Amino acid sequence: MMGLIRLIILGALIYFAIRWIINKLKPPQPSPQVGPEAQSDRLAQCAQCGVWIPQRRSIQRADQHYCTERCADLGPKHGGDG
Ligand SMILES: [Zn+2]
């Protein structure tokens, strides 16, 4: 039964060799620096003047984002005559 033991040892060696190779091939992953504030740091475009503002600082009215109260009062920009 010596063959079986040698097979197990060989299998273990191959297993550790593959693990070592995978570790070497994998590039070091930089730890993502995502804070709790970064999640809500998405940009929204003002429906009136087209300026980009952080979504959490924008004024939302009727599913539209506005940069200021003034833009919100004017409403979404209409195409055509202006
Ligand atoms: Zn605006």
PDB file of the backbone (N, CA, C, O) and the ligand in Angstrom, with CONECT records:
HET     ZN  A 101       1
ATOM      1  N   MET A   1       0.831  -1.224   0.000  1.00  0.00           N
ATOM      2  CA  MET A   1       0.000   0.000   0.000  1.00  0.00           C
ATOM      3  C   MET A   1       0.858   1.264   0.000  1.00  0.00           C
ATOM      4  O   MET A   1       0.341   2.356   0.235  1.00  0.00           O
ATOM      5  N   MET A   2       2.147   1.132  -0.258  1.00  0.00           N
ATOM      6  CA  MET A   2       3.026   2.298  -0.253  1.00  0.00           C
ATOM      7  C   MET A   2       2.676   3.269  -1.387  1.00  0.00           C
ATOM      8  O   MET A   2       2.876   4.479  -1.285  1.00  0.00           O
ATOM      9  N   GLY A   3       2.156   2.702  -2.446  1.00  0.00           N
ATOM     10  CA  GLY A   3       1.789   3.526  -3.606  1.00  0.00           C
ATOM     11  C   GLY A   3       0.732   4.560  -3.269  1.00  0.00           C
ATOM     12  O   GLY A   3       0.780   5.686  -3.763  1.00  0.00           O
ATOM     13  N   LEU A   4      -0.226   4.181  -2.427  1.00  0.00           N
ATOM     14  CA  LEU A   4      -1.324   5.084  -2.054  1.00  0.00           C
ATOM     15  C   LEU A   4      -0.797   6.268  -1.247  1.00  0.00           C
ATOM     16  O   LEU A   4      -1.190   7.411  -1.478  1.00  0.00           O
ATOM     17  N   ILE A   5       0.108   5.980  -0.287  1.00  0.00           N
ATOM     18  CA  ILE A   5       0.672   7.054   0.542  1.00  0.00           C
ATOM     19  C   ILE A   5       1.455   8.040  -0.331  1.00  0.00           C
ATOM     20  O   ILE A   5       1.347   9.256  -0.173  1.00  0.00           O
ATOM     21  N   ARG A   6       2.243   7.483  -1.254  1.00  0.00           N
ATOM     22  CA  ARG A   6       3.014   8.342  -2.166  1.00  0.00           C
ATOM     23  C   ARG A   6       2.072   9.196  -3.006  1.00  0.00           C
ATOM     24  O   ARG A   6       2.352  10.361  -3.289  1.00  0.00           O
ATOM     25  N   LEU A   7       0.943   8.594  -3.400  1.00  0.00           N
ATOM     26  CA  LEU A   7      -0.046   9.315  -4.218  1.00  0.00           C
ATOM     27  C   LEU A   7      -0.639  10.486  -3.416  1.00  0.00           C
ATOM     28  O   LEU A   7      -0.827  11.582  -3.943  1.00  0.00           O
ATOM     29  N   ILE A   8      -0.932  10.223  -2.115  1.00  0.00           N
ATOM     30  CA  ILE A   8      -1.516  11.270  -1.258  1.00  0.00           C
ATOM     31  C   ILE A   8      -0.504  12.402  -1.077  1.00  0.00           C
ATOM     32  O   ILE A   8      -0.861  13.577  -1.162  1.00  0.00           O
ATOM     33  N   ILE A   9       0.767  12.044  -0.825  1.00  0.00           N
ATOM     34  CA  ILE A   9       1.812  13.054  -0.636  1.00  0.00           C
ATOM     35  C   ILE A   9       1.999  13.858  -1.917  1.00  0.00           C
ATOM     36  O   ILE A   9       2.140  15.080  -1.879  1.00  0.00           O
ATOM     37  N   LEU A  10       1.998  13.162  -3.051  1.00  0.00           N
ATOM     38  CA  LEU A  10       2.149  13.826  -4.346  1.00  0.00           C
ATOM     39  C   LEU A  10       0.969  14.779  -4.589  1.00  0.00           C
ATOM     40  O   LEU A  10       1.143  15.897  -5.073  1.00  0.00           O
ATOM     41  N   GLY A  11      -0.233  14.304  -4.240  1.00  0.00           N
ATOM     42  CA  GLY A  11      -1.436  15.129  -4.414  1.00  0.00           C
ATOM     43  C   GLY A  11      -1.365  16.392  -3.574  1.00  0.00           C
ATOM     44  O   GLY A  11      -1.724  17.477  -4.030  1.00  0.00           O
ATOM     45  N   ALA A  12      -0.890  16.237  -2.322  1.00  0.00           N
ATOM     46  CA  ALA A  12      -0.758  17.386  -1.432  1.00  0.00           C
ATOM     47  C   ALA A  12       0.272  18.372  -1.984  1.00  0.00           C
ATOM     48  O   ALA A  12       0.066  19.585  -1.942  1.00  0.00           O
ATOM     49  N   LEU A  13       1.370  17.847  -2.494  1.00  0.00           N
ATOM     50  CA  LEU A  13       2.417  18.709  -3.059  1.00  0.00           C
ATOM     51  C   LEU A  13       1.889  19.499  -4.255  1.00  0.00           C
ATOM     52  O   LEU A  13       2.156  20.692  -4.399  1.00  0.00           O
ATOM     53  N   ILE A  14       1.132  18.805  -5.112  1.00  0.00           N
ATOM     54  CA  ILE A  14       0.553  19.464  -6.301  1.00  0.00           C
ATOM     55  C   ILE A  14      -0.437  20.547  -5.854  1.00  0.00           C
ATOM     56  O   ILE A  14      -0.479  21.642  -6.416  1.00  0.00           O
ATOM     57  N   TYR A  15      -1.225  20.213  -4.835  1.00  0.00           N
ATOM     58  CA  TYR A  15      -2.228  21.152  -4.315  1.00  0.00           C
ATOM     59  C   TYR A  15      -1.567  22.442  -3.818  1.00  0.00           C
ATOM     60  O   TYR A  15      -2.010  23.546  -4.134  1.00  0.00           O
ATOM     61  N   PHE A  16      -0.493  22.275  -3.032  1.00  0.00           N
ATOM     62  CA  PHE A  16       0.190  23.457  -2.496  1.00  0.00           C
ATOM     63  C   PHE A  16       0.927  24.211  -3.595  1.00  0.00           C
ATOM     64  O   PHE A  16       1.021  25.438  -3.561  1.00  0.00           O
ATOM     65  N   ALA A  17       1.456  23.459  -4.583  1.00  0.00           N
ATOM     66  CA  ALA A  17       2.147  24.103  -5.705  1.00  0.00           C
ATOM     67  C   ALA A  17       1.183  24.963  -6.504  1.00  0.00           C
ATOM     68  O   ALA A  17       1.511  26.088  -6.880  1.00  0.00           O
ATOM     69  N   ILE A  18      -0.024  24.427  -6.766  1.00  0.00           N
ATOM     70  CA  ILE A  18      -1.035  25.181  -7.534  1.00  0.00           C
ATOM     71  C   ILE A  18      -1.459  26.419  -6.744  1.00  0.00           C
ATOM     72  O   ILE A  18      -1.601  27.506  -7.305  1.00  0.00           O
ATOM     73  N   ARG A  19      -1.658  26.245  -5.453  1.00  0.00           N
ATOM     74  CA  ARG A  19      -2.038  27.396  -4.606  1.00  0.00           C
ATOM     75  C   ARG A  19      -0.970  28.492  -4.640  1.00  0.00           C
ATOM     76  O   ARG A  19      -1.273  29.684  -4.696  1.00  0.00           O
ATOM     77  N   TRP A  20       0.295  28.046  -4.604  1.00  0.00           N
ATOM     78  CA  TRP A  20       1.412  29.006  -4.615  1.00  0.00           C
ATOM     79  C   TRP A  20       1.461  29.747  -5.948  1.00  0.00           C
ATOM     80  O   TRP A  20       1.688  30.956  -5.991  1.00  0.00           O
ATOM     81  N   ILE A  21       1.243  28.993  -7.056  1.00  0.00           N
ATOM     82  CA  ILE A  21       1.272  29.591  -8.399  1.00  0.00           C
ATOM     83  C   ILE A  21       0.126  30.605  -8.534  1.00  0.00           C
ATOM     84  O   ILE A  21       0.332  31.707  -9.042  1.00  0.00           O
ATOM     85  N   ILE A  22      -1.075  30.237  -8.082  1.00  0.00           N
ATOM     86  CA  ILE A  22      -2.235  31.139  -8.161  1.00  0.00           C
ATOM     87  C   ILE A  22      -1.952  32.413  -7.366  1.00  0.00           C
ATOM     88  O   ILE A  22      -2.280  33.515  -7.807  1.00  0.00           O
ATOM     89  N   ASN A  23      -1.337  32.251  -6.185  1.00  0.00           N
ATOM     90  CA  ASN A  23      -0.991  33.409  -5.354  1.00  0.00           C
ATOM     91  C   ASN A  23      -0.001  34.322  -6.061  1.00  0.00           C
ATOM     92  O   ASN A  23      -0.079  35.546  -5.963  1.00  0.00           O
ATOM     93  N   LYS A  24       0.944  33.694  -6.784  1.00  0.00           N
ATOM     94  CA  LYS A  24       1.969  34.475  -7.486  1.00  0.00           C
ATOM     95  C   LYS A  24       1.380  35.201  -8.687  1.00  0.00           C
ATOM     96  O   LYS A  24       1.753  36.336  -8.982  1.00  0.00           O
ATOM     97  N   LEU A  25       0.454  34.536  -9.379  1.00  0.00           N
ATOM     98  CA  LEU A  25      -0.136  35.111 -10.590  1.00  0.00           C
ATOM     99  C   LEU A  25      -1.089  36.264 -10.261  1.00  0.00           C
ATOM    100  O   LEU A  25      -1.202  37.234 -11.011  1.00  0.00           O
ATOM    101  N   LYS A  26      -1.769  36.131  -9.123  1.00  0.00           N
ATOM    102  CA  LYS A  26      -2.746  37.163  -8.742  1.00  0.00           C
ATOM    103  C   LYS A  26      -2.042  38.470  -8.395  1.00  0.00           C
ATOM    104  O   LYS A  26      -1.144  38.483  -7.553  1.00  0.00           O
ATOM    105  N   PRO A  27      -2.437  39.561  -9.029  1.00  0.00           N
ATOM    106  CA  PRO A  27      -1.848  40.847  -8.651  1.00  0.00           C
ATOM    107  C   PRO A  27      -2.348  41.269  -7.276  1.00  0.00           C
ATOM    108  O   PRO A  27      -3.487  40.980  -6.908  1.00  0.00           O
ATOM    109  N   PRO A  28      -1.505  41.947  -6.526  1.00  0.00           N
ATOM    110  CA  PRO A  28      -1.948  42.383  -5.192  1.00  0.00           C
ATOM    111  C   PRO A  28      -3.131  43.340  -5.305  1.00  0.00           C
ATOM    112  O   PRO A  28      -3.066  44.363  -5.986  1.00  0.00           O
ATOM    113  N   GLN A  29      -4.198  42.982  -4.626  1.00  0.00           N
ATOM    114  CA  GLN A  29      -5.411  43.794  -4.721  1.00  0.00           C
ATOM    115  C   GLN A  29      -5.354  44.953  -3.732  1.00  0.00           C
ATOM    116  O   GLN A  29      -5.243  44.748  -2.524  1.00  0.00           O
ATOM    117  N   PRO A  30      -5.431  46.157  -4.256  1.00  0.00           N
ATOM    118  CA  PRO A  30      -5.449  47.304  -3.346  1.00  0.00           C
ATOM    119  C   PRO A  30      -6.770  47.367  -2.594  1.00  0.00           C
ATOM    120  O   PRO A  30      -7.842  47.198  -3.175  1.00  0.00           O
ATOM    121  N   SER A  31      -6.677  47.608  -1.324  1.00  0.00           N
ATOM    122  CA  SER A  31      -7.896  47.661  -0.520  1.00  0.00           C
ATOM    123  C   SER A  31      -8.742  48.859  -0.941  1.00  0.00           C
ATOM    124  O   SER A  31      -8.281  49.998  -0.876  1.00  0.00           O
ATOM    125  N   PRO A  32      -9.964  48.608  -1.366  1.00  0.00           N
ATOM    126  CA  PRO A  32     -10.813  49.718  -1.817  1.00  0.00           C
ATOM    127  C   PRO A  32     -11.163  50.651  -0.667  1.00  0.00           C
ATOM    128  O   PRO A  32     -11.682  50.236   0.369  1.00  0.00           O
ATOM    129  N   GLN A  33     -10.859  51.928  -0.888  1.00  0.00           N
ATOM    130  CA  GLN A  33     -11.128  52.911   0.162  1.00  0.00           C
ATOM    131  C   GLN A  33     -12.486  53.552  -0.085  1.00  0.00           C
ATOM    132  O   GLN A  33     -12.583  54.689  -0.548  1.00  0.00           O
ATOM    133  N   VAL A  34     -13.515  52.808   0.230  1.00  0.00           N
ATOM    134  CA  VAL A  34     -14.875  53.301   0.034  1.00  0.00           C
ATOM    135  C   VAL A  34     -15.472  53.615   1.399  1.00  0.00           C
ATOM    136  O   VAL A  34     -15.775  52.722   2.190  1.00  0.00           O
ATOM    137  N   GLY A  35     -15.626  54.869   1.641  1.00  0.00           N
ATOM    138  CA  GLY A  35     -16.218  55.294   2.898  1.00  0.00           C
ATOM    139  C   GLY A  35     -17.724  55.301   2.802  1.00  0.00           C
ATOM    140  O   GLY A  35     -18.282  55.107   1.722  1.00  0.00           O
ATOM    141  N   PRO A  36     -18.380  55.519   3.904  1.00  0.00           N
ATOM    142  CA  PRO A  36     -19.847  55.554   3.881  1.00  0.00           C
ATOM    143  C   PRO A  36     -20.384  56.736   3.083  1.00  0.00           C
ATOM    144  O   PRO A  36     -21.521  56.711   2.612  1.00  0.00           O
ATOM    145  N   GLU A  37     -19.552  57.780   2.932  1.00  0.00           N
ATOM    146  CA  GLU A  37     -20.018  58.963   2.202  1.00  0.00           C
ATOM    147  C   GLU A  37     -19.855  58.798   0.697  1.00  0.00           C
ATOM    148  O   GLU A  37     -20.532  59.466  -0.085  1.00  0.00           O
ATOM    149  N   ALA A  38     -18.953  57.901   0.295  1.00  0.00           N
ATOM    150  CA  ALA A  38     -18.682  57.735  -1.123  1.00  0.00           C
ATOM    151  C   ALA A  38     -19.873  57.138  -1.855  1.00  0.00           C
ATOM    152  O   ALA A  38     -20.021  57.314  -3.064  1.00  0.00           O
ATOM    153  N   GLN A  39     -20.706  56.441  -1.128  1.00  0.00           N
ATOM    154  CA  GLN A  39     -21.841  55.788  -1.772  1.00  0.00           C
ATOM    155  C   GLN A  39     -22.835  56.804  -2.328  1.00  0.00           C
ATOM    156  O   GLN A  39     -23.412  56.595  -3.395  1.00  0.00           O
ATOM    157  N   SER A  40     -23.035  57.905  -1.600  1.00  0.00           N
ATOM    158  CA  SER A  40     -24.015  58.884  -2.033  1.00  0.00           C
ATOM    159  C   SER A  40     -23.355  60.050  -2.762  1.00  0.00           C
ATOM    160  O   SER A  40     -23.912  61.145  -2.846  1.00  0.00           O
ATOM    161  N   ASP A  41     -22.151  59.793  -3.288  1.00  0.00           N
ATOM    162  CA  ASP A  41     -21.413  60.864  -3.958  1.00  0.00           C
ATOM    163  C   ASP A  41     -21.640  60.833  -5.469  1.00  0.00           C
ATOM    164  O   ASP A  41     -20.753  61.197  -6.240  1.00  0.00           O
ATOM    165  N   ARG A  42     -22.796  60.410  -5.879  1.00  0.00           N
ATOM    166  CA  ARG A  42     -23.094  60.351  -7.304  1.00  0.00           C
ATOM    167  C   ARG A  42     -23.542  61.713  -7.800  1.00  0.00           C
ATOM    168  O   ARG A  42     -24.120  62.517  -7.069  1.00  0.00           O
ATOM    169  N   LEU A  43     -23.252  61.938  -9.067  1.00  0.00           N
ATOM    170  CA  LEU A  43     -23.575  63.238  -9.638  1.00  0.00           C
ATOM    171  C   LEU A  43     -24.936  63.199 -10.329  1.00  0.00           C
ATOM    172  O   LEU A  43     -25.359  62.184 -10.883  1.00  0.00           O
ATOM    173  N   ALA A  44     -25.594  64.340 -10.269  1.00  0.00           N
ATOM    174  CA  ALA A  44     -26.874  64.492 -10.954  1.00  0.00           C
ATOM    175  C   ALA A  44     -26.807  65.775 -11.774  1.00  0.00           C
ATOM    176  O   ALA A  44     -26.148  66.741 -11.390  1.00  0.00           O
ATOM    177  N   GLN A  45     -27.492  65.766 -12.897  1.00  0.00           N
ATOM    178  CA  GLN A  45     -27.473  66.941 -13.758  1.00  0.00           C
ATOM    179  C   GLN A  45     -28.725  67.771 -13.525  1.00  0.00           C
ATOM    180  O   GLN A  45     -29.841  67.253 -13.469  1.00  0.00           O
ATOM    181  N   CYS A  46     -28.509  69.070 -13.392  1.00  0.00           N
ATOM    182  CA  CYS A  46     -29.629  69.990 -13.216  1.00  0.00           C
ATOM    183  C   CYS A  46     -30.488  69.973 -14.473  1.00  0.00           C
ATOM    184  O   CYS A  46     -29.987  70.154 -15.583  1.00  0.00           O
ATOM    185  N   ALA A  47     -31.791  69.754 -14.287  1.00  0.00           N
ATOM    186  CA  ALA A  47     -32.705  69.657 -15.425  1.00  0.00           C
ATOM    187  C   ALA A  47     -32.924  71.021 -16.079  1.00  0.00           C
ATOM    188  O   ALA A  47     -33.425  71.096 -17.200  1.00  0.00           O
ATOM    189  N   GLN A  48     -32.555  72.090 -15.393  1.00  0.00           N
ATOM    190  CA  GLN A  48     -32.763  73.438 -15.920  1.00  0.00           C
ATOM    191  C   GLN A  48     -31.513  73.969 -16.621  1.00  0.00           C
ATOM    192  O   GLN A  48     -31.571  74.290 -17.809  1.00  0.00           O
ATOM    193  N   CYS A  49     -30.403  74.069 -15.925  1.00  0.00           N
ATOM    194  CA  CYS A  49     -29.222  74.697 -16.513  1.00  0.00           C
ATOM    195  C   CYS A  49     -28.148  73.684 -16.919  1.00  0.00           C
ATOM    196  O   CYS A  49     -27.159  74.054 -17.551  1.00  0.00           O
ATOM    197  N   GLY A  50     -28.332  72.430 -16.568  1.00  0.00           N
ATOM    198  CA  GLY A  50     -27.427  71.377 -17.027  1.00  0.00           C
ATOM    199  C   GLY A  50     -26.137  71.251 -16.243  1.00  0.00           C
ATOM    200  O   GLY A  50     -25.230  70.532 -16.661  1.00  0.00           O
ATOM    201  N   VAL A  51     -26.036  71.931 -15.123  1.00  0.00           N
ATOM    202  CA  VAL A  51     -24.822  71.844 -14.303  1.00  0.00           C
ATOM    203  C   VAL A  51     -24.845  70.538 -13.506  1.00  0.00           C
ATOM    204  O   VAL A  51     -25.903  70.043 -13.116  1.00  0.00           O
ATOM    205  N   TRP A  52     -23.639  69.992 -13.278  1.00  0.00           N
ATOM    206  CA  TRP A  52     -23.554  68.730 -12.537  1.00  0.00           C
ATOM    207  C   TRP A  52     -23.320  69.011 -11.057  1.00  0.00           C
ATOM    208  O   TRP A  52     -22.419  69.766 -10.691  1.00  0.00           O
ATOM    209  N   ILE A  53     -24.126  68.406 -10.230  1.00  0.00           N
ATOM    210  CA  ILE A  53     -24.041  68.615  -8.787  1.00  0.00           C
ATOM    211  C   ILE A  53     -24.170  67.258  -8.076  1.00  0.00           C
ATOM    212  O   ILE A  53     -24.817  66.345  -8.590  1.00  0.00           O
ATOM    213  N   PRO A  54     -23.553  67.132  -6.893  1.00  0.00           N
ATOM    214  CA  PRO A  54     -23.733  65.876  -6.143  1.00  0.00           C
ATOM    215  C   PRO A  54     -25.212  65.629  -5.847  1.00  0.00           C
ATOM    216  O   PRO A  54     -25.945  66.536  -5.452  1.00  0.00           O
ATOM    217  N   GLN A  55     -25.627  64.392  -6.048  1.00  0.00           N
ATOM    218  CA  GLN A  55     -27.046  64.067  -5.941  1.00  0.00           C
ATOM    219  C   GLN A  55     -27.637  64.424  -4.585  1.00  0.00           C
ATOM    220  O   GLN A  55     -28.783  64.866  -4.492  1.00  0.00           O
ATOM    221  N   ARG A  56     -26.842  64.228  -3.530  1.00  0.00           N
ATOM    222  CA  ARG A  56     -27.376  64.495  -2.181  1.00  0.00           C
ATOM    223  C   ARG A  56     -27.538  65.984  -1.913  1.00  0.00           C
ATOM    224  O   ARG A  56     -28.269  66.383  -1.006  1.00  0.00           O
ATOM    225  N   ARG A  57     -26.832  66.831  -2.732  1.00  0.00           N
ATOM    226  CA  ARG A  57     -26.974  68.276  -2.552  1.00  0.00           C
ATOM    227  C   ARG A  57     -27.983  68.870  -3.522  1.00  0.00           C
ATOM    228  O   ARG A  57     -28.300  70.057  -3.449  1.00  0.00           O
ATOM    229  N   SER A  58     -28.485  68.043  -4.429  1.00  0.00           N
ATOM    230  CA  SER A  58     -29.410  68.555  -5.431  1.00  0.00           C
ATOM    231  C   SER A  58     -30.824  68.654  -4.856  1.00  0.00           C
ATOM    232  O   SER A  58     -31.163  68.028  -3.851  1.00  0.00           O
ATOM    233  N   ILE A  59     -31.625  69.463  -5.534  1.00  0.00           N
ATOM    234  CA  ILE A  59     -33.039  69.602  -5.150  1.00  0.00           C
ATOM    235  C   ILE A  59     -33.851  68.717  -6.096  1.00  0.00           C
ATOM    236  O   ILE A  59     -33.776  68.859  -7.317  1.00  0.00           O
ATOM    237  N   GLN A  60     -34.611  67.823  -5.523  1.00  0.00           N
ATOM    238  CA  GLN A  60     -35.377  66.894  -6.350  1.00  0.00           C
ATOM    239  C   GLN A  60     -36.837  67.312  -6.398  1.00  0.00           C
ATOM    240  O   GLN A  60     -37.507  67.498  -5.383  1.00  0.00           O
ATOM    241  N   ARG A  61     -37.287  67.448  -7.634  1.00  0.00           N
ATOM    242  CA  ARG A  61     -38.701  67.772  -7.841  1.00  0.00           C
ATOM    243  C   ARG A  61     -39.201  67.018  -9.060  1.00  0.00           C
ATOM    244  O   ARG A  61     -38.611  67.107 -10.137  1.00  0.00           O
ATOM    245  N   ALA A  62     -40.265  66.291  -8.898  1.00  0.00           N
ATOM    246  CA  ALA A  62     -40.895  65.532  -9.992  1.00  0.00           C
ATOM    247  C   ALA A  62     -39.854  64.692 -10.736  1.00  0.00           C
ATOM    248  O   ALA A  62     -39.757  64.748 -11.962  1.00  0.00           O
ATOM    249  N   ASP A  63     -39.077  63.911  -9.973  1.00  0.00           N
ATOM    250  CA  ASP A  63     -38.056  63.003 -10.534  1.00  0.00           C
ATOM    251  C   ASP A  63     -36.976  63.739 -11.320  1.00  0.00           C
ATOM    252  O   ASP A  63     -36.290  63.130 -12.141  1.00  0.00           O
ATOM    253  N   GLN A  64     -36.815  65.028 -11.082  1.00  0.00           N
ATOM    254  CA  GLN A  64     -35.773  65.803 -11.751  1.00  0.00           C
ATOM    255  C   GLN A  64     -34.854  66.393 -10.689  1.00  0.00           C
ATOM    256  O   GLN A  64     -35.274  66.674  -9.566  1.00  0.00           O
ATOM    257  N   HIS A  65     -33.602  66.574 -11.064  1.00  0.00           N
ATOM    258  CA  HIS A  65     -32.630  67.156 -10.148  1.00  0.00           C
ATOM    259  C   HIS A  65     -32.343  68.600 -10.558  1.00  0.00           C
ATOM    260  O   HIS A  65     -32.251  68.922 -11.743  1.00  0.00           O
ATOM    261  N   TYR A  66     -32.205  69.457  -9.551  1.00  0.00           N
ATOM    262  CA  TYR A  66     -31.901  70.864  -9.798  1.00  0.00           C
ATOM    263  C   TYR A  66     -30.764  71.299  -8.886  1.00  0.00           C
ATOM    264  O   TYR A  66     -30.604  70.780  -7.782  1.00  0.00           O
ATOM    265  N   CYS A  67     -29.973  72.264  -9.366  1.00  0.00           N
ATOM    266  CA  CYS A  67     -28.825  72.710  -8.585  1.00  0.00           C
ATOM    267  C   CYS A  67     -29.257  73.708  -7.508  1.00  0.00           C
ATOM    268  O   CYS A  67     -28.713  73.706  -6.404  1.00  0.00           O
ATOM    269  N   THR A  68     -30.221  74.548  -7.824  1.00  0.00           N
ATOM    270  CA  THR A  68     -30.686  75.552  -6.862  1.00  0.00           C
ATOM    271  C   THR A  68     -32.219  75.601  -6.842  1.00  0.00           C
ATOM    272  O   THR A  68     -32.888  75.038  -7.708  1.00  0.00           O
ATOM    273  N   GLU A  69     -32.742  76.280  -5.843  1.00  0.00           N
ATOM    274  CA  GLU A  69     -34.194  76.475  -5.744  1.00  0.00           C
ATOM    275  C   GLU A  69     -34.721  77.228  -6.959  1.00  0.00           C
ATOM    276  O   GLU A  69     -35.828  76.979  -7.437  1.00  0.00           O
ATOM    277  N   ARG A  70     -33.898  78.159  -7.447  1.00  0.00           N
ATOM    278  CA  ARG A  70     -34.304  78.959  -8.604  1.00  0.00           C
ATOM    279  C   ARG A  70     -34.538  78.073  -9.830  1.00  0.00           C
ATOM    280  O   ARG A  70     -35.540  78.199 -10.533  1.00  0.00           O
ATOM    281  N   CYS A  71     -33.578  77.175 -10.059  1.00  0.00           N
ATOM    282  CA  CYS A  71     -33.701  76.244 -11.182  1.00  0.00           C
ATOM    283  C   CYS A  71     -34.919  75.333 -10.986  1.00  0.00           C
ATOM    284  O   CYS A  71     -35.638  75.019 -11.934  1.00  0.00           O
ATOM    285  N   ALA A  72     -35.131  74.921  -9.737  1.00  0.00           N
ATOM    286  CA  ALA A  72     -36.269  74.046  -9.446  1.00  0.00           C
ATOM    287  C   ALA A  72     -37.587  74.758  -9.732  1.00  0.00           C
ATOM    288  O   ALA A  72     -38.539  74.150 -10.222  1.00  0.00           O
ATOM    289  N   ASP A  73     -37.632  76.062  -9.419  1.00  0.00           N
ATOM    290  CA  ASP A  73     -38.845  76.845  -9.669  1.00  0.00           C
ATOM    291  C   ASP A  73     -39.102  77.018 -11.163  1.00  0.00           C
ATOM    292  O   ASP A  73     -40.246  77.035 -11.617  1.00  0.00           O
ATOM    293  N   LEU A  74     -37.995  77.149 -11.925  1.00  0.00           N
ATOM    294  CA  LEU A  74     -38.137  77.306 -13.373  1.00  0.00           C
ATOM    295  C   LEU A  74     -38.585  76.009 -14.047  1.00  0.00           C
ATOM    296  O   LEU A  74     -39.240  76.027 -15.089  1.00  0.00           O
ATOM    297  N   GLY A  75     -38.219  74.884 -13.428  1.00  0.00           N
ATOM    298  CA  GLY A  75     -38.626  73.606 -13.985  1.00  0.00           C
ATOM    299  C   GLY A  75     -37.657  73.110 -15.039  1.00  0.00           C
ATOM    300  O   GLY A  75     -36.675  73.782 -15.356  1.00  0.00           O
ATOM    301  N   PRO A  76     -37.935  71.921 -15.588  1.00  0.00           N
ATOM    302  CA  PRO A  76     -37.031  71.352 -16.587  1.00  0.00           C
ATOM    303  C   PRO A  76     -36.958  72.181 -17.854  1.00  0.00           C
ATOM    304  O   PRO A  76     -37.953  72.743 -18.311  1.00  0.00           O
ATOM    305  N   LYS A  77     -35.771  72.244 -18.404  1.00  0.00           N
ATOM    306  CA  LYS A  77     -35.530  73.043 -19.606  1.00  0.00           C
ATOM    307  C   LYS A  77     -36.272  72.432 -20.783  1.00  0.00           C
ATOM    308  O   LYS A  77     -36.240  71.220 -20.992  1.00  0.00           O
ATOM    309  N   HIS A  78     -36.939  73.284 -21.548  1.00  0.00           N
ATOM    310  CA  HIS A  78     -37.686  72.811 -22.710  1.00  0.00           C
ATOM    311  C   HIS A  78     -36.845  72.978 -23.963  1.00  0.00           C
ATOM    312  O   HIS A  78     -36.145  73.972 -24.157  1.00  0.00           O
ATOM    313  N   GLY A  79     -36.947  71.964 -24.797  1.00  0.00           N
ATOM    314  CA  GLY A  79     -36.229  72.038 -26.073  1.00  0.00           C
ATOM    315  C   GLY A  79     -36.970  72.966 -27.047  1.00  0.00           C
ATOM    316  O   GLY A  79     -38.143  73.284 -26.852  1.00  0.00           O
ATOM    317  N   GLY A  80     -36.277  73.378 -28.071  1.00  0.00           N
ATOM    318  CA  GLY A  80     -36.882  74.241 -29.067  1.00  0.00           C
ATOM    319  C   GLY A  80     -36.649  75.708 -28.755  1.00  0.00           C
ATOM    320  O   GLY A  80     -35.510  76.130 -28.559  1.00  0.00           O
ATOM    321  N   ASP A  81     -37.747  76.506 -28.707  1.00  0.00           N
ATOM    322  CA  ASP A  81     -37.571  77.944 -28.456  1.00  0.00           C
ATOM    323  C   ASP A  81     -37.077  78.197 -27.035  1.00  0.00           C
ATOM    324  O   ASP A  81     -37.578  77.586 -26.090  1.00  0.00           O
ATOM    325  N   GLY A  82     -36.135  79.059 -26.877  1.00  0.00           N
ATOM    326  CA  GLY A  82     -35.606  79.296 -25.558  1.00  0.00           C
ATOM    327  C   GLY A  82     -35.240  80.666 -25.430  1.00  0.00           C
ATOM    328  O   GLY A  82     -34.763  81.081 -24.374  1.00  0.00           O
TER     329      GLY A  82
HETATM  330 ZN    ZN A 101     -29.461  74.636 -12.365  1.00  0.00          ZN2+
END
